[in-house]
Amino acid sequence: LCMGVNCRMAYHPETCSKHYRAFTTKELAYLCYWYGNVSSREIALALGRTQKSILNKAERLKKSGQFDSYKRMYDRL
């Protein structure tokens, strides 16, 4: 896999199939549930995103106060 700045997984069409697409509710629930328990690289691979998009989305959800609600939603989906 291509590694970009800071040893993060960089965009590659084979691994980042959802590049520039909006996150679905299921993807957000998955991200919030596993964030902090597994590496951002593993989450990125599972969701077809870049590590940077995973890290940015998690921080935005935390700032907006939505992170915990998506995390709780994971079990219901």
Salt bridges, closest charged atoms under 4 A:
GLU27 OE2 - LYS18 NZ 2.74
GLU27 OE1 - ARG49 NH2 2.85
